Each structure stands twice: as C-alpha cells, then as structure tokens.
C-alpha cells in the first residue's frame, strides 16, 4: 500500500476487499511514525501495542462482515481529548502525569466503530496558541518545511496527518485551532456547528467557543468522520438536542466580505483566493460582495471572551485535587507555586488577562461589552445567510511562518483574524487547500475557508468538494 496517497474511502474499500489487513495498515503507520516523528514531533505518546490489538479486533470484525465505516482506520487524537487509562496532559506540565478515568464521547463513538488509536498528539498548552510552539514538551514541525510551524493549537494532529503518520486525526477548535493548522499543512479541517459534536471529555478552554472536529486529506473523509462523531449527548449541556441539518436547497451563491480581507493579508494569498473564486464562478456559482459590519471587531471580542472563559476553566488546576502539586507552608502558596511552575507563559498571560476583564469595575467595560458585540457578529452572519449559501475567506492571512517569527503575542493573535468569527457565531467552517505560495524558496500550502449557517455542514462539504476538484 502507498500510505502517502491513502484516504479513508480508499482504505475502507481495500480493507473490505481483503487487499491488506487492518494490522498491515496499522503497522504501516507505526513504521512511518518511527521513521519520521523524531524530526516532526507530532506525537507525545504512541500506543503501539494497543493499536495492534485494536487492529486485530478490527480484522476479526471485517472477517465476520461486521465492519463499520471506520473499522480498522488508524486515527490520532489531540492530547486534550480523554481516552480512558491514557495520559491526557493538554501539553502542560501541570497535567503531565494525569491519567484519564473515562472516555470522551467522541472516543466512545470511534471505539464503537472499531477505529484504531495510534497515539496522542502535541498541541499548544491547553490549546492556547496558533503555532504549537507553546507546548510544554517542545514544538511540532511542519512536514512541508521543518523550519516552520504547523499552526496550532492542533499542530500535532495536523502534522501527523500531513506527514502520513495517521490517516486522520481529531483536534479541537476554539478560534481556528483546526482550520489554521489545516491551512498551513495542506489538509481539510472542519470546525462543526457549536453543539453538533459533544464536548464531554474535552478539556475546556473557552466553553462557549470550543468544538471538537477533524483533520483529513479529503472532504469526503472529513464528512465520514463528522457523521461518526456528531449527535446529541446527554452528558454535554451544550449539545444540540436535535442536530437539525440545514437542508435548504443551495442557491449556489457565495458571499465575500471583501473589505475585511484586504487588511493585512499577504498579496499572494489574496491572488490564490481570487483564482479559487474564479474557478467557482466557472462551475456556476455566483460570487457577491457582502457587508458584515461588525466582523472587524471579531479579534478584539475573541481575545476578551476566550481569556475570560479560560481563567475560569483553568481555576480547577490548583494543586489540590489532581495534577501537579507543589509543597508549601500555606494553601495560598500551594496554589501560586503550583500554577506558576505548572503553567507556561502564554497560559499565565491569558489567565491574567481573563481575570482582569472579569474583575469588578472592568467587567462592564470589557467582558459584557464584548458579549454584546458578539451578538452583533452572530446577527451579521444570520442576515448574510438569508441571501448566500456560504461566506468565504482565506483561512489565514499568511502561510506557515518560521519558528520565533511571531514572538510578539499581538502578531500571533492576528493569525486568527479570519478564523475566530465562526467560533463567536457558533457556525460551522471548513478549510480546504487552495494551492500553494512561495516563501523563501519553500512551496507552502494555503487554505480556503468556507463558513456556513448553523447545521450547514452539508453545504460546506458540497462547496468543499467542488474546490477540491480544482487543479492546484
């Protein structure tokens, strides 16, 4: 088998046709991890023995004709998604030895299908970052150019799939953490509708923003994984009670917030974006300019709401209940020492910022005002979807950058400018490759982002399939 060209669809066909076994397939990916991951560092832990055991069980299911779509398919899991009996550290020293006591709902669903779990992937600590440079266990490198970042915070998952060390991977997306690394590594990355996929068993960063999604080689593979993990979960209070798909007939009209795109976006990425729009026009789509008047406030709103929610969620890591605990004479010193040693600089920065915007005297000026503007952004999208099927932008304003190039936190935060609006509005968004640009003699992939209405994943897949067919 040639795993460099393999997709879930093709692997399913070959497994069912007995062209090779699930164990053969799993061993091929384990061999690739052994050969490549010393340089890439996509994985924090590889589960070789259990992966082979799961592959043997999958082969038996296939032999008995009981295979599901994902039976025997090797998948990587981001380190903030719980797998019972496995370390789940969220790439943080404070949880370095924490062992999960239960499975996340998405893991239960994949286990029921007979998927094979290859290991847990590297990430920005507690999903705070856009480069995977913030991992407490060292950065992950981009397989397209190892001097560059793979994006973040799901950089390990993206690098594992892009380097053909997993057939697909789960990640989490709070402000673009699936789509941005998908763009930087030439993959498809989906952030589903908020509530479409259970967050039970996902370590919380921003509870009103987080969403589990997937990174794959093709749109068809993304659709397969989404169908496998979506659905209501009574363990998750934010899970949609009935995932109503938006089945309105497509008008084949695409909206472009043109004014929003022209500030700070690399010219070669804009040129790629315009070529993709021209190809969509040639396929019969109508492309119209639209006005989303509050979209320009998205980044400021996100970096108030997300740190506020993070400071609350991360208060549980106090050195008392679980995780790292530093000994000290008083309980207050236990708190401060544990959190000072256990959290990295970016996590501490966002906790401090979040605590500030929630503090007495500032909550009205910052946090509550940000929530009000968030409602306006959501309303902008609702109005836009009355006349267009989807809103499209580049996924990122620039291609993958070199390590250390965004040491200024504000420069790093600006990387999320096109991805955070979908999280604020709770709508689904898909990044698909739209070609490459050249930077310092490196050919680097870039992404085309498609944002749809609530429950509009089918629309995203339909448009994404069309984009995928274009010659790069």
Wavefront OBJ file of the C-alpha trace (Angstrom):
o trace
v 0.000 0.000 0.000
v 1.070 3.598 -0.588
v 0.026 5.467 2.549
v 1.183 8.757 1.017
v -1.893 8.649 -1.239
v -4.300 6.838 1.057
v -7.706 8.168 2.119
v -10.315 6.755 4.484
v -12.546 5.993 1.491
v -9.816 4.016 -0.292
v -8.643 2.276 2.900
v -12.216 1.166 3.627
v -12.554 -0.292 0.133
v -9.188 -2.094 0.356
v -9.829 -3.461 3.854
v -13.215 -4.820 2.865
v -11.723 -6.316 -0.310
v -9.036 -8.040 1.854
v -6.246 -6.410 -0.156
v -4.477 -5.906 3.154
v -5.424 -6.258 6.799
v -6.092 -3.609 9.415
v -2.951 -4.868 11.157
v -0.921 -4.311 7.962
v -2.361 -0.814 7.689
v -1.661 -0.011 11.329
v 1.895 -1.324 11.091
v 2.496 0.871 8.045
v 1.557 3.967 10.038
v 3.544 2.839 13.087
v 6.565 2.351 10.806
v 6.056 5.863 9.400
v 5.880 7.303 12.929
v 9.088 5.503 13.844
v 10.841 6.821 10.738
v 9.620 10.434 10.759
v 8.402 11.580 14.144
v 11.834 12.006 15.660
v 12.138 15.094 13.469
v 8.483 16.217 13.305
v 7.444 15.608 16.951
v 3.749 15.287 16.125
v 3.135 12.708 18.853
v 3.566 12.983 22.611
v 2.883 9.261 23.020
v 2.432 6.394 20.556
v 0.246 3.470 21.635
v 1.877 0.710 19.587
v 0.707 -2.366 21.488
v -2.911 -1.316 21.928
v -3.051 -0.069 18.329
v -2.036 -3.500 17.062
v -4.541 -5.164 19.398
v -7.301 -2.857 18.108
v -6.261 -3.630 14.529
v -6.517 -7.391 15.183
v -10.000 -6.891 16.659
v -10.921 -4.837 13.584
v -9.705 -7.624 11.287
v -11.979 -10.054 13.095
v -14.962 -7.700 12.648
v -14.147 -7.399 8.959
v -13.830 -11.182 8.645
v -17.295 -11.610 10.185
v -18.791 -8.950 7.909
v -19.499 -6.635 10.852
v -17.253 -3.740 9.816
v -18.367 -0.129 10.168
v -17.035 2.763 8.082
v -14.110 3.432 10.433
v -13.297 -0.159 11.426
v -9.515 -0.571 11.235
v -8.852 3.072 10.316
v -5.764 4.472 12.148
v -6.522 7.813 13.827
v -4.508 10.204 16.017
v -6.049 12.031 18.984
v -5.234 15.512 20.277
v -3.843 15.489 23.809
v -6.806 17.373 25.310
v -9.375 14.655 24.458
v -9.759 11.995 27.155
v -9.061 8.328 26.440
v -9.668 6.099 29.456
v -6.462 4.788 31.012
v -4.271 7.101 28.958
v -2.320 10.200 29.961
v -4.103 13.370 28.853
v -1.828 16.316 29.606
v -3.120 19.063 27.294
v 0.626 19.518 26.605
v 1.048 21.076 30.072
v 3.416 20.291 32.934
v 0.530 20.740 35.355
v -1.149 17.599 33.930
v 1.973 15.764 32.776
v 1.046 12.552 34.617
v -2.755 12.846 34.672
v -4.465 9.638 33.522
v -7.998 9.913 32.154
v -10.621 7.942 34.073
v -13.200 7.847 31.282
v -13.584 8.159 27.523
v -14.700 11.346 25.825
v -17.974 10.815 23.946
v -16.197 11.129 20.585
v -13.771 8.385 21.666
v -16.671 6.111 22.663
v -18.196 6.629 19.221
v -14.948 5.846 17.427
v -14.349 2.774 19.623
v -17.847 1.531 18.778
v -16.905 1.739 15.100
v -13.656 -0.163 15.661
v -11.213 2.651 14.839
v -7.533 2.193 15.710
v -5.959 4.813 18.004
v -2.302 5.472 17.170
v -1.494 7.893 19.990
v -1.922 11.384 21.421
v -0.665 14.401 19.514
v 1.223 17.522 20.539
v -0.553 20.878 20.883
v -0.234 24.375 22.294
v -0.612 24.111 26.073
v -4.331 23.990 26.942
v -4.976 24.852 23.273
v -3.684 28.409 23.751
v -1.722 29.294 20.637
v -1.529 29.305 16.853
v 1.777 27.544 16.267
v 2.256 24.595 18.710
v 5.297 26.485 19.992
v 3.584 26.749 23.382
v 3.681 23.017 24.163
v 5.459 22.262 27.440
v 7.078 19.307 25.650
v 8.613 21.108 22.674
v 7.260 22.348 19.336
v 5.949 20.330 16.409
v 7.467 20.995 12.979
v 5.651 21.489 9.696
v 6.245 18.492 7.377
v 6.338 20.853 4.357
v 9.246 22.837 5.841
v 10.639 21.820 9.206
v 11.894 25.371 9.860
v 8.248 26.455 10.049
v 5.352 25.929 12.437
v 2.459 23.587 11.565
v -0.062 26.005 13.065
v -1.960 25.488 16.270
v -3.250 24.617 18.625
v -3.933 21.278 16.864
v -0.497 21.349 15.218
v 0.448 17.829 16.272
v -2.737 16.359 14.791
v -2.216 18.299 11.555
v 1.444 17.315 11.250
v 0.640 13.648 11.926
v -1.851 13.530 9.053
v 0.198 15.732 6.687
v 3.319 13.572 7.228
v 1.247 10.387 6.650
v 1.736 9.250 10.245
v -2.061 8.929 10.687
v -4.889 8.562 8.216
v -6.944 11.195 10.055
v -6.910 12.981 13.398
v -9.194 14.636 15.908
v -8.465 18.149 17.102
v -10.292 20.935 18.888
v -11.109 24.389 17.532
v -11.649 27.375 19.851
v -10.718 30.173 17.464
v -9.342 28.360 14.426
v -7.215 25.647 16.020
v -8.250 23.016 13.448
v -8.636 25.201 10.362
v -5.434 27.214 10.749
v -3.103 24.171 11.010
v -5.089 22.515 8.215
v -4.286 25.527 6.040
v -0.595 25.503 6.988
v -0.178 21.770 6.270
v -2.374 21.327 3.186
v -5.262 19.450 4.805
v -9.023 19.685 5.208
v -10.097 20.880 8.656
v -13.662 21.172 9.955
v -14.999 23.133 12.911
v -18.576 21.848 13.225
v -21.624 23.809 14.356
v -21.317 24.557 18.081
v -23.128 21.740 19.889
v -23.137 19.350 16.915
v -20.306 17.269 18.412
v -20.208 16.513 22.134
v -17.561 18.315 24.194
v -17.862 15.766 27.008
v -14.309 14.614 27.723
v -12.669 17.612 26.041
v -10.555 19.706 28.405
v -12.295 23.061 28.431
v -10.566 26.229 27.254
v -13.394 28.550 26.223
v -16.615 26.694 26.926
v -18.775 28.796 24.590
v -16.212 28.519 21.792
v -14.612 25.037 21.902
v -15.613 22.395 19.375
v -14.110 19.020 18.522
v -13.511 18.453 14.821
v -11.267 16.566 12.412
v -8.271 16.894 10.089
v -8.267 14.740 6.944
v -6.790 14.517 3.456
v -10.105 14.909 1.604
v -13.530 16.454 2.058
v -15.137 13.011 1.720
v -13.017 11.744 4.622
v -13.994 14.787 6.684
v -17.664 14.033 6.076
v -17.189 10.409 7.151
v -15.572 11.424 10.447
v -18.125 14.149 11.123
v -21.002 11.697 10.621
v -19.287 9.306 13.036
v -18.780 11.748 15.923
v -21.744 14.152 15.686
v -25.022 13.792 17.582
v -26.723 14.680 20.837
v -25.071 13.720 24.124
v -26.950 13.968 27.420
v -23.600 14.328 29.231
v -22.965 17.657 27.499
v -25.255 20.522 28.468
v -24.286 22.442 25.317
v -25.036 19.525 22.979
v -27.795 20.304 20.498
v -30.900 18.277 21.441
v -31.606 17.511 17.806
v -28.906 18.199 15.249
v -31.071 19.707 12.548
v -29.181 19.765 9.289
v -29.722 22.807 7.146
v -31.237 21.096 4.110
v -32.378 24.238 2.291
v -31.655 23.903 -1.438
v -28.406 25.593 -2.403
v -28.730 28.883 -4.233
v -25.108 28.476 -5.390
v -24.369 31.982 -4.147
v -21.183 32.707 -2.195
v -20.560 35.869 -0.183
v -17.184 37.576 0.169
v -16.626 40.195 2.930
v -14.164 41.949 0.641
v -13.288 44.957 2.826
v -12.463 42.679 5.774
v -9.983 40.659 3.679
v -7.832 43.464 2.390
v -6.274 44.483 5.708
v -3.022 42.671 6.436
v -3.486 39.685 4.113
v -0.472 38.619 2.032
v -0.920 39.586 -1.614
v -0.061 36.103 -2.903
v -2.715 34.557 -0.658
v -5.268 37.051 -1.955
v -4.242 36.121 -5.516
v -4.791 32.400 -4.707
v -8.148 33.269 -3.163
v -9.287 35.223 -6.237
v -8.272 32.349 -8.541
v -10.372 29.974 -6.458
v -13.342 32.342 -6.682
v -12.937 32.476 -10.472
v -12.995 28.682 -10.636
v -16.158 28.624 -8.536
v -17.753 31.114 -10.916
v -16.806 28.827 -13.800
v -18.629 25.975 -12.023
v -21.816 28.021 -11.912
v -21.543 29.765 -8.551
v -22.462 33.416 -8.167
v -19.919 35.319 -6.088
v -21.144 38.515 -4.438
v -19.544 41.052 -2.110
v -21.315 41.256 1.240
v -21.119 43.558 4.224
v -20.578 42.092 7.694
v -20.260 45.406 9.546
v -19.159 44.024 12.912
v -16.684 41.432 11.635
v -13.747 43.779 12.135
v -14.330 43.611 15.903
v -14.078 39.797 15.997
v -10.454 39.521 17.040
v -10.819 42.028 19.898
v -14.027 40.367 21.088
v -12.457 36.894 20.939
v -9.399 37.915 22.954
v -11.651 39.205 25.723
v -14.160 36.341 25.857
v -11.704 33.483 25.396
v -9.261 34.533 28.168
v -12.217 35.250 30.472
v -13.579 31.740 29.991
v -10.073 30.255 30.182
v -9.312 31.936 33.507
v -12.491 30.407 34.927
v -11.966 26.931 33.449
v -8.327 26.709 34.487
v -9.063 27.692 38.097
v -9.597 23.964 38.769
v -5.848 23.318 38.354
v -4.923 24.408 41.852
v -2.527 21.702 43.075
v -5.138 20.260 45.433
v -7.500 17.990 43.517
v -5.342 16.473 40.757
v -2.303 17.116 38.628
v 0.916 18.780 39.752
v 1.101 19.881 43.393
v 3.972 21.931 44.800
v 4.532 21.647 48.541
v 4.381 24.911 50.517
v 3.686 26.111 54.087
v 0.264 27.582 53.272
v -2.547 26.674 50.914
v -2.227 30.027 49.158
v 1.430 29.274 48.430
v 0.480 25.797 47.153
v -1.872 27.478 44.671
v 0.607 30.088 43.493
v 3.644 27.794 43.294
v 1.754 25.010 41.523
v 0.251 27.335 38.937
v 3.488 29.270 38.486
v 5.501 26.113 37.808
v 2.777 24.141 36.024
v 1.530 26.736 33.528
v 3.626 28.125 30.689
v 3.946 31.841 29.805
v 1.076 32.002 27.309
v -1.358 30.270 29.670
v -0.376 32.590 32.513
v -0.771 35.600 30.201
v -4.313 34.641 29.211
v -5.354 33.757 32.755
v -4.211 37.186 33.915
v -5.963 38.926 31.037
v -9.162 36.939 31.612
v -9.144 37.637 35.332
v -8.695 41.341 34.626
v -11.632 41.622 32.190
v -13.881 39.801 34.670
v -12.812 41.858 37.672
v -15.025 44.337 39.491
v -15.011 47.678 37.720
v -13.868 46.249 34.389
v -16.417 43.529 33.582
v -18.892 46.082 32.206
v -16.257 47.925 30.195
v -14.733 44.815 28.620
v -16.404 41.418 29.116
v -20.064 42.404 28.923
v -19.416 44.798 26.053
v -17.592 42.015 24.181
v -20.587 39.725 24.677
v -22.877 42.395 23.236
v -20.688 42.796 20.144
v -20.542 39.008 19.814
v -24.325 39.010 19.464
v -23.996 41.606 16.688
v -21.457 39.431 14.853
v -23.811 36.452 15.124
v -26.644 38.593 13.735
v -24.435 39.710 10.820
v -23.967 36.087 9.783
v -27.665 35.302 10.188
v -28.555 38.142 7.824
v -25.867 37.126 5.335
v -27.139 33.555 5.128
v -30.547 34.805 4.039
v -29.026 35.601 0.630
v -25.888 33.425 0.350
v -25.123 29.741 0.907
v -21.748 30.411 2.482
v -19.283 33.140 3.377
v -15.722 32.557 2.164
v -12.337 33.983 3.142
v -8.721 32.822 3.118
v -8.232 30.619 6.177
v -5.171 32.607 7.305
v -3.652 35.975 6.322
v -0.218 34.385 5.724
v 1.312 30.936 5.118
v 3.135 28.931 7.783
v 5.756 31.143 9.425
v 9.189 30.309 10.786
v 9.712 29.422 14.424
v 10.058 32.549 16.543
v 8.734 34.873 13.820
v 5.628 35.745 15.857
v 7.238 36.220 19.277
v 5.096 39.323 19.806
v 1.795 37.971 21.237
v -0.279 40.501 19.268
v 1.319 39.372 15.993
v 0.469 35.776 16.894
v -3.115 36.661 17.807
v -3.562 38.383 14.420
v -3.094 34.965 12.781
v -6.648 34.138 13.932
v -8.345 37.112 12.276
v -10.304 35.077 9.693
v -11.000 32.029 11.858
v -12.396 33.453 15.134
v -15.693 34.826 13.706
v -17.094 31.323 13.122
v -16.455 30.360 16.757
v -18.032 33.559 18.042
v -21.128 32.939 15.908
v -21.232 29.175 16.604
v -21.470 28.368 12.880
v -19.575 25.607 11.034
v -16.465 26.373 8.984
v -14.309 24.222 6.717
v -10.782 24.908 5.474
v -9.813 23.241 2.184
v -6.484 23.589 0.335
v -6.470 26.216 -2.437
v -2.922 25.856 -3.719
v 0.493 26.985 -2.591
v 2.531 30.168 -2.295
v 6.301 30.571 -2.323
v 8.111 31.974 0.710
v 11.920 31.872 0.979
v 12.038 29.193 -1.727
v 9.555 26.997 0.167
v 6.318 25.956 -1.521
v 3.739 26.342 1.258
v 0.067 25.293 1.237
v -2.687 27.797 1.959
v -6.360 27.315 2.773
v -9.753 28.480 1.525
v -12.265 28.882 4.373
v -15.972 28.193 3.823
v -18.347 29.341 6.594
v -21.933 28.062 6.599
v -25.147 28.590 8.563
v -26.000 26.612 11.716
v -26.298 22.957 10.771
v -24.930 23.726 7.325
v -22.128 21.154 7.219
v -23.612 19.520 4.104
v -23.332 22.856 2.284
v -19.685 23.145 3.329
v -18.945 19.630 2.097
v -20.673 20.322 -1.236
v -18.705 23.525 -1.884
v -15.526 21.981 -0.467
v -15.819 19.040 -2.856
v -16.011 21.466 -5.764
v -12.942 23.384 -4.569
v -11.068 20.109 -4.048
v -11.568 19.149 -7.698
v -9.776 22.242 -8.981
v -6.259 21.718 -10.279
v -3.766 23.173 -7.829
l 1 2 3 4 5 6 7 8 9 10 11 12 13 14 15 16 17 18 19 20 21 22 23 24 25 26 27 28 29 30 31 32 33 34 35 36 37 38 39 40 41 42 43 44 45 46 47 48 49 50 51 52 53 54 55 56 57 58 59 60 61 62 63 64 65 66 67 68 69 70 71 72 73 74 75 76 77 78 79 80 81 82 83 84 85 86 87 88 89 90 91 92 93 94 95 96 97 98 99 100 101 102 103 104 105 106 107 108 109 110 111 112 113 114 115 116 117 118 119 120 121 122 123 124 125 126 127 128 129 130 131 132 133 134 135 136 137 138 139 140 141 142 143 144 145 146 147 148 149 150 151 152 153 154 155 156 157 158 159 160 161 162 163 164 165 166 167 168 169 170 171 172 173 174 175 176 177 178 179 180 181 182 183 184 185 186 187 188 189 190 191 192 193 194 195 196 197 198 199 200 201 202 203 204 205 206 207 208 209 210 211 212 213 214 215 216 217 218 219 220 221 222 223 224 225 226 227 228 229 230 231 232 233 234 235 236 237 238 239 240 241 242 243 244 245 246 247 248 249 250 251 252 253 254 255 256 257 258 259 260 261 262 263 264 265 266 267 268 269 270 271 272 273 274 275 276 277 278 279 280 281 282 283 284 285 286 287 288 289 290 291 292 293 294 295 296 297 298 299 300 301 302 303 304 305 306 307 308 309 310 311 312 313 314 315 316 317 318 319 320 321 322 323 324 325 326 327 328 329 330 331 332 333 334 335 336 337 338 339 340 341 342 343 344 345 346 347 348 349 350 351 352 353 354 355 356 357 358 359 360 361 362 363 364 365 366 367 368 369 370 371 372 373 374 375 376 377 378 379 380 381 382 383 384 385 386 387 388 389 390 391 392 393 394 395 396 397 398 399 400 401 402 403 404 405 406 407 408 409 410 411 412 413 414 415 416 417 418 419 420 421 422 423 424 425 426 427 428 429 430 431 432 433 434 435 436 437 438 439 440 441 442 443 444 445 446 447 448 449 450 451 452 453 454 455 456 457 458 459 460 461 462 463 464 465 466 467 468 469 470 471 472
